[in-house]
Amino acid sequence: MMTLTNNELIDFAKNLKTINFKNNFLQIGSFLLKTHKIKNDGFKNFSGKDLFDFNLQFQTKINGQILKFYIQLYENITSSGNKHFRLASYIQADSTTGMIFTLNLSKQKDELGQLSLTSKLTFTQQPDGHKDLATSHRKLKQYLFAEILNNMGYDITDNNNILFGIYDLKAKQFLNTSPEKFLNDFLVVSILKGHFMANKGYEIELFPSFKNINPEFKSFENEIKTTEQLPTVIKDLRAKRAIPLSLRFKVLHRDKSTCLKCGKTPNDGIKLHIDHITPYSKGGLTVFNNLRTLCNECNIGRSNKYID
């Protein structure tokens, strides 16, 4: 991977910082959530300069509670002096503020000038109680979170990375999604992750609650003495069918960034997926000639059925 330049990041930011959601609605699967932009209201948690010029700030309401989300693109400098560009989301809910989700941009540029916008779905909280139970709980949340996003049509890899899109730094445009769709997806994942983190001041009624994890750990810890008695961690049994990013790009280029079923492009507000023609679960190989471009709507409808 190659290092991003400041000019490349500035051009990337220009594609996003003026975005407004259609009719002020955020699309979460088949649901619409009323969300509108707000002006900079003095949020203090930003890390350094924002390449979006503090323009990506949104307000919505969940279960009657007003939530504010802030998206920032900045250069992060670690304690050891290393630098990298990061896309981050923050939450402000009543007295709760903090970072929710990040995407590291600096290590995802390849030799062709393609920027792969991916991030791993992880949880880092350390609940009180048995260490191995805490690890199992984080893995379970990761699994549930990935499965929910996968069922909603998001592109989730076998090792729980989410692919938001592929951006061509030379052409200064997204290849398989639109700026609006990318921003929508990044904000949706941030909102849903805030629920799963259980410490951001809100929950979404449709999903399981994780608020009472600390008392559960403390009571269960007293009942177990060895790790052999711990419950088995749920394992991800999905087929190993990950498609390398370089191969995704070749298929998108061959298919002219167009869904081969309905003819839609990212300009129509969809996201393009790379699909196995003969499903992997039916013996199809992850090779160039067995892959094609489908939009998220056609790909979800197809599932693993043979449809020519």
C-alpha positions as CSV (number, residue, x, y, z in Angstrom):
1,M,0.0,0.0,0.0
2,M,1.1,3.6,-0.7
3,T,0.8,6.7,1.4
4,L,-1.9,9.3,0.8
5,T,-1.0,12.9,0.1
6,N,-2.7,16.0,1.6
7,N,-3.9,17.0,-1.8
8,E,-5.6,13.6,-2.4
9,L,-7.3,13.9,1.0
10,I,-8.5,17.5,0.2
11,D,-10.0,16.3,-3.1
12,F,-11.7,13.4,-1.3
13,A,-13.1,15.7,1.3
14,K,-14.5,18.0,-1.4
15,N,-16.7,15.1,-2.7
16,L,-18.4,14.7,0.7
17,K,-18.5,17.9,2.7
18,T,-21.4,19.5,0.9
19,I,-23.6,16.4,0.8
20,N,-27.2,16.6,2.0
21,F,-29.4,13.5,2.3
22,K,-32.4,13.3,0.0
23,N,-35.4,14.8,1.7
24,N,-33.4,14.8,5.0
25,F,-33.8,11.1,5.4
26,L,-31.1,8.6,6.3
27,Q,-31.7,5.1,4.8
28,I,-31.2,2.2,7.3
29,G,-32.1,-0.9,5.4
30,S,-35.7,-0.6,4.4
31,F,-36.3,2.1,7.0
32,L,-36.0,5.9,6.8
33,L,-34.7,8.0,9.7
34,K,-35.3,11.7,9.7
35,T,-31.9,13.3,9.8
36,H,-30.8,16.9,9.0
37,K,-27.6,18.8,8.9
38,I,-26.8,21.2,11.7
39,K,-24.3,24.0,11.9
40,N,-21.2,23.8,14.0
41,D,-22.5,24.1,17.6
42,G,-19.2,24.2,19.4
43,F,-18.6,20.5,19.7
44,K,-15.2,20.2,21.4
45,N,-14.2,16.5,20.9
46,F,-12.7,16.9,17.5
47,S,-9.1,15.8,17.1
48,G,-7.2,18.6,15.3
49,K,-8.2,20.2,12.0
50,D,-11.2,18.9,10.2
51,L,-10.8,18.6,6.4
52,F,-14.6,18.8,6.1
53,D,-14.5,22.2,7.7
54,F,-17.0,21.0,10.4
55,N,-19.7,20.7,7.7
56,L,-20.7,17.1,8.4
57,Q,-22.7,17.4,11.5
58,F,-26.2,15.8,11.8
59,Q,-29.1,15.6,14.2
60,T,-31.7,12.9,14.4
61,K,-34.1,11.4,17.0
62,I,-34.2,7.8,18.2
63,N,-36.9,6.7,20.7
64,G,-37.7,10.3,21.4
65,Q,-34.1,11.2,22.2
66,I,-32.2,13.9,20.2
67,L,-28.8,12.6,19.0
68,K,-26.1,14.6,17.3
69,F,-23.4,13.0,15.1
70,Y,-20.2,14.6,13.9
71,I,-18.0,13.2,11.1
72,Q,-14.4,14.4,10.9
73,L,-11.5,13.8,8.4
74,Y,-8.2,14.6,10.0
75,E,-4.5,13.6,10.4
76,N,-4.0,11.6,13.5
77,I,-0.6,11.6,15.2
78,T,0.1,8.7,17.5
79,S,2.1,8.9,20.7
80,S,5.1,7.3,18.8
81,G,4.9,10.1,16.2
82,N,3.3,8.0,13.4
83,K,0.8,9.9,11.2
84,H,-2.2,8.6,9.4
85,F,-5.5,10.1,8.0
86,R,-8.6,9.0,9.8
87,L,-12.3,9.3,9.1
88,A,-14.1,9.3,12.4
89,S,-17.7,9.7,13.8
90,Y,-18.6,11.1,17.2
91,I,-21.8,11.1,19.2
92,Q,-23.4,13.7,21.5
93,A,-26.4,12.3,23.5
94,D,-27.5,14.2,26.6
95,S,-24.3,14.2,28.7
96,T,-22.6,11.5,26.7
97,T,-20.0,12.4,24.1
98,G,-17.3,10.4,22.4
99,M,-15.9,8.7,19.3
100,I,-17.9,5.8,17.9
101,F,-16.4,4.6,14.7
102,T,-13.2,5.2,12.6
103,L,-11.8,4.3,9.2
104,N,-8.1,4.5,8.6
105,L,-7.4,5.9,5.1
106,S,-3.6,6.0,5.0
107,K,-2.9,2.3,4.5
108,Q,-5.6,1.6,1.9
109,K,-4.2,3.2,-1.2
110,D,-2.8,0.8,-3.8
111,E,-0.4,1.2,-6.6
112,L,-3.2,2.0,-9.1
113,G,-4.4,4.9,-7.0
114,Q,-7.5,3.1,-5.7
115,L,-8.6,3.9,-2.1
116,S,-10.3,1.0,-0.5
117,L,-12.7,2.3,2.2
118,T,-12.8,-0.5,4.6
119,S,-12.9,-0.8,8.4
120,K,-13.0,-3.7,10.9
121,L,-16.1,-4.1,13.0
122,T,-14.6,-4.4,16.5
123,F,-15.5,-3.6,20.1
124,T,-13.0,-2.7,22.7
125,Q,-15.0,-2.3,25.9
126,Q,-13.7,-4.1,29.0
127,P,-16.7,-5.0,31.2
128,D,-16.1,-5.9,34.8
129,G,-15.9,-9.6,35.5
130,H,-14.3,-12.7,34.0
131,K,-11.8,-11.8,31.3
132,D,-12.7,-14.7,29.0
133,L,-16.4,-14.0,29.3
134,A,-15.7,-10.4,28.3
135,T,-13.8,-11.6,25.2
136,S,-16.7,-13.9,24.3
137,H,-19.2,-11.1,24.7
138,R,-17.2,-8.8,22.4
139,K,-17.0,-11.6,19.8
140,L,-20.7,-12.2,20.0
141,K,-21.5,-8.5,19.6
142,Q,-19.1,-8.4,16.6
143,Y,-20.9,-11.4,15.0
144,L,-24.4,-10.1,15.6
145,F,-23.4,-6.6,14.3
146,A,-21.8,-8.1,11.1
147,E,-24.8,-10.3,10.5
148,I,-27.3,-7.5,10.8
149,L,-25.3,-5.3,8.4
150,N,-24.8,-8.3,6.0
151,N,-28.6,-8.9,6.0
152,M,-29.2,-5.2,5.3
153,G,-27.1,-5.4,2.2
154,Y,-23.7,-4.1,3.4
155,D,-20.6,-5.7,2.0
156,I,-19.1,-7.7,4.9
157,T,-16.0,-9.8,4.4
158,D,-15.3,-13.1,6.1
159,N,-13.0,-11.5,8.7
160,N,-15.7,-8.9,9.6
161,N,-14.4,-6.0,7.6
162,I,-17.0,-3.7,6.0
163,L,-16.3,-2.3,2.6
164,F,-17.9,1.1,2.2
165,G,-16.6,1.7,-1.3
166,I,-13.7,2.1,-3.7
167,Y,-12.5,5.6,-4.5
168,D,-10.4,6.4,-7.5
169,L,-7.9,9.0,-6.4
170,K,-6.9,9.9,-10.0
171,A,-10.4,10.3,-11.4
172,K,-11.5,11.8,-8.0
173,Q,-14.7,9.8,-7.9
174,F,-16.2,6.7,-6.3
175,L,-16.3,3.6,-8.4
176,N,-19.0,1.5,-6.8
177,T,-21.0,3.9,-4.8
178,S,-21.9,7.6,-4.7
179,P,-20.8,10.3,-2.2
180,E,-24.3,10.4,-0.8
181,K,-24.5,6.6,-0.4
182,F,-21.0,6.4,1.1
183,L,-21.8,9.1,3.7
184,N,-25.2,7.5,4.4
185,D,-23.6,4.1,5.0
186,F,-20.8,5.5,7.2
187,L,-23.3,7.3,9.4
188,V,-25.7,4.3,9.6
189,V,-22.9,2.0,10.7
190,S,-21.9,4.6,13.3
191,I,-25.4,4.9,14.7
192,L,-25.8,1.1,14.9
193,K,-22.4,0.6,16.5
194,G,-23.4,3.2,19.1
195,H,-26.3,0.9,20.1
196,F,-24.0,-2.2,20.3
197,M,-21.4,-0.3,22.4
198,A,-24.2,0.3,25.0
199,N,-22.3,3.2,26.6
200,K,-23.3,6.0,24.2
201,G,-26.6,7.0,25.9
202,Y,-29.1,5.4,23.5
203,E,-30.5,2.1,22.3
204,I,-32.5,1.1,19.2
205,E,-35.6,-1.0,20.1
206,L,-35.2,-3.4,17.1
207,F,-31.9,-4.8,18.4
208,P,-30.9,-6.8,21.5
209,S,-29.9,-4.8,24.6
210,F,-26.4,-4.8,26.0
211,K,-26.9,-2.4,28.9
212,N,-26.9,-5.0,31.7
213,I,-23.6,-6.8,30.7
214,N,-21.7,-5.7,33.9
215,P,-24.1,-7.3,36.4
216,E,-24.3,-10.4,34.3
217,F,-20.6,-10.8,34.2
218,K,-20.2,-10.2,38.0
219,S,-22.9,-12.8,38.9
220,F,-21.7,-15.4,36.4
221,E,-18.1,-15.0,37.4
222,N,-18.9,-16.4,40.9
223,E,-20.4,-19.5,39.4
224,I,-17.4,-20.6,37.3
225,K,-13.9,-21.6,38.3
226,T,-12.2,-22.7,35.1
227,T,-12.2,-21.6,31.5
228,E,-13.4,-25.1,30.5
229,Q,-16.8,-24.2,31.9
230,L,-17.2,-21.1,29.7
231,P,-19.9,-21.1,27.0
232,T,-18.6,-21.8,23.5
233,V,-18.2,-18.6,21.5
234,I,-20.5,-18.5,18.5
235,K,-18.4,-19.0,15.4
236,D,-19.0,-17.4,12.0
237,L,-20.0,-20.3,9.7
238,R,-20.3,-18.2,6.5
239,A,-18.5,-19.6,3.6
240,K,-15.0,-18.3,3.0
241,R,-15.6,-16.4,-0.2
242,A,-13.7,-13.2,0.2
243,I,-12.9,-11.4,-3.0
244,P,-9.6,-9.5,-3.1
245,L,-9.9,-5.8,-3.6
246,S,-7.7,-5.9,-6.7
247,L,-10.1,-8.4,-8.3
248,R,-13.1,-6.3,-7.3
249,F,-11.6,-3.4,-9.1
250,K,-11.0,-5.5,-12.3
251,V,-14.6,-6.7,-12.3
252,L,-16.0,-3.2,-11.8
253,H,-13.8,-1.9,-14.6
254,R,-14.9,-4.7,-17.0
255,D,-18.6,-4.1,-16.1
256,K,-18.3,-0.3,-16.4
257,S,-19.5,0.2,-12.8
258,T,-23.0,-0.9,-13.8
259,C,-25.3,-3.5,-12.4
260,L,-25.6,-6.2,-15.0
261,K,-29.2,-7.0,-13.9
262,C,-31.0,-3.7,-13.8
263,G,-28.5,-1.3,-15.4
264,K,-28.2,1.0,-12.4
265,T,-25.0,2.9,-11.6
266,P,-23.9,4.6,-8.4
267,N,-25.5,7.8,-9.8
268,D,-28.9,6.1,-9.2
269,G,-28.2,6.0,-5.4
270,I,-27.2,2.3,-5.2
271,K,-24.0,0.6,-4.2
272,L,-22.4,-2.0,-6.4
273,H,-21.4,-5.4,-5.1
274,I,-19.2,-8.1,-6.7
275,D,-21.3,-11.3,-7.0
276,H,-20.5,-14.9,-7.7
277,I,-22.4,-16.0,-10.8
278,T,-22.3,-19.6,-9.7
279,P,-22.7,-19.2,-5.9
280,Y,-19.7,-20.0,-3.7
281,S,-22.0,-22.3,-1.7
282,K,-22.8,-24.2,-4.9
283,G,-19.1,-24.7,-5.8
284,G,-18.5,-21.5,-7.7
285,L,-14.9,-20.2,-7.6
286,T,-13.7,-16.8,-6.7
287,V,-12.2,-16.1,-10.1
288,F,-12.6,-13.3,-12.7
289,N,-14.9,-15.2,-15.0
290,N,-17.3,-16.3,-12.2
291,L,-17.7,-12.8,-10.9
292,R,-20.1,-10.0,-12.0
293,T,-21.3,-6.6,-10.8
294,L,-24.7,-6.4,-9.2
295,C,-26.3,-3.5,-7.3
296,N,-27.1,-4.1,-3.6
297,E,-30.8,-4.3,-4.4
298,C,-30.4,-7.1,-7.0
299,N,-27.8,-8.9,-5.0
300,I,-29.9,-9.1,-1.9
301,G,-32.9,-10.4,-3.9
302,R,-30.8,-13.1,-5.6
303,S,-29.3,-14.6,-2.4
304,N,-27.6,-17.9,-3.4
305,K,-30.1,-19.0,-6.1
306,Y,-29.2,-19.7,-9.7
307,I,-30.6,-16.9,-11.8
308,D,-29.3,-16.3,-15.3
